[in-house]
Each structure stands twice: as structure tokens, then as C-alpha cells.
Amino acid sequence: MPTTSDPACGNIPFSFELYPPQSDAATSALHATILRLAAAGPDFISVTYGANGSSRRSSLDVLTHILRTTTVDPLAHLTCVGSSNAEASQLIREFLDAGVRSFLALRGDPPEGAREGEAFLGDLGSAAELVQLIHRVQAEREPYRESVIPGLPAARSITRERNKVRIAVAAFPNGHPRSRSTAQDIDTLLAKQAAGANLAITQLFFHADHYLSFIQRARAAGVEFPILPGIMPVTSPARLRRILELSGEELPSELAIALEVEPTKEGQREIGIRQATALARELIAGDAPGLHLYAFNQHETVLSVLDGCGLLTPTSSASAPSASAPPASDPAKEYS
């Protein structure tokens, strides 16, 4: 595979998603993986946040580790289901105080068996409301900016302009599981934009035209911010089944058959890499503004996809400590 920029793909930004480790051994392996991913030069590395704050402390630990040990921007997932305004505000301040300036605002999934409108929703009923709250907390925490006046080191000028925060939201090329129509999905994305979101990341999909047609509809409706396609190399039949269970996507029959008939794990891994690489190249050819890769806390597979797209340089492909976390059991896919 090439390790220099491929003119057919160009030099577009990419990013990765990780999830908090669940053991000391997984933590050590994840730290090595973060070094490998950071060396590739991503735009950001996002870290998931378990439903109802189940991984709050460990999520923040990973985010601060990225801040301390790399120059990559960490992006924190936040969910709001079941939270009061006070609880959500406190959490946002905690992340801001730690140095995090990028967020993925998600409503989150309701508890199993719960119905829409029940008390589990808390004070914040949508991701758009969480976007507004993040901006509000940032404004209260940093109402103005000070800067040194040249020639007067003891003096400061004050402006109302504040340091900006990046707030991403979820998008669904094939529709949200609870959506009544594709029009509702676009309307929801417009509401998130009106609330102050400035980036979107899509749920998983398996065909480039699903994303590209969704982008056409979104742009025609007035959605202006970049919408990054989310890509996950599917390297086993079990992982594919779990992805479909979490996302509600239709079975990609060709990929499913190929994984089932391949007897070796290494062969299945190569099938997943080839499929994700082909998808990524189609998306780049269709003018996707970047790629967001779900890494499952392992660097080798996602870096192979980027390498197959010609997006890695010799420097980013250079050797580094090789380690990966144990196979993921269930990363938080709470996009809403």
C-alpha cells in the first residue's frame, strides 16, 4: 500500500474514535494506540461517554491523557438523557476546566423499555438543547478575552470575543431509528445547526451513495457545516452483527457473506480493511470533507485504511510502540 499522498484521494483531514478502557492492561495498550494514532496527524481524536455517565471518569482520563501526551485535539462525547441542567452544566465545566474545547453533543439512548416523554429524559430533551448549554456554559465561564497590549506588558485589552468551542453532532444518512421520515432527520440537523453546532459526524453506513445522497438533501435544506462520514472497518461476522444491532442498519449482504465464508481471522481482517478502504475512496471522490474512523481502540486496522487511501506520510507510517487493546466488547454508540 502507498505511504505517500495519493492524488486520487488528495490530502483531506481524518479523525479517530476511541472508548474508555475497562482495565489497567487495556489502559496501557490504549496509551500506546493513542501514540500511533496521534503520529498519523489526525484532526481530532474523540472519546465516547457511556450512557448516563457510566464512563465519566475514565472518559475524562483518556481526554486529558491525549492533551498531555500529544498535540492532537481531544473531542469529548457528551450525552444528556436523564441529566438535569445543573448536572449537565457541571459536567461541561469539568471538561472545559480540563482543557477540552471540542465536544460531540448527543441526546443519548433512553433506558430499555422507556417511552418518549417519560421522566428519564431529564431537563434536556434533545442534542440541540445540549449544544446550546455547552455554548452557555462556555460564555459564563469565559465572558471575554484578554490580550497583551504591545509595548505595555502590564496592560491588557479586553474583547467580547471568546475562545470558540467545536461542537459536533450526530447525523444519520439512513435515518435515525426513532425518526418518522428522512425530512425529520434533516429538520433535526437544521435545529442542531441553529443551536450552534459547527460539525456533524455520521452514524455508520456501508454504501457511499447513502452518504452522498444524504449530503445533497442536507445542503439543499440549508445545512452548512461539514458532515464527516463515519467509517468502521468490519473485521469479523460477530462485529458486523453487533454493529447492525446497535445502528439498525440493513445487512450489507456481500460483506456479510465474505466474512462468513473466510475461515481465518486474518483473512476476515483483510476483507474488512478492503471494504472500508474502497468506501473511503468513494467518499473522498464524492468530495467528503474528511473521514472519521471508528478504531475500536486498535490502531492497525484504521491506519491500514488510511494507508490504502494514500493519506499517510512516511513519517506517520514510521515505527512506534506496537500494542492494541483487547477486542472491544461494546463501545458506546449513543448517537442521537
Beta strands, then each sheet from edge to edge (+ up, - down):
strand 1: 14-18
strand 2: 44-47
strand 3: 73-79
strand 4: 102-106
strand 5: 145-149
strand 6: 152-159
strand 7: 166-171
strand 8: 199-202
strand 9: 227-228
strand 10: 230-231
strand 11: 291-294
sheet 1: 9+ 8+ 7+ 4+ 3+ 2+ 1+ 11+ 10+
sheet 2: 5+ 6-
end
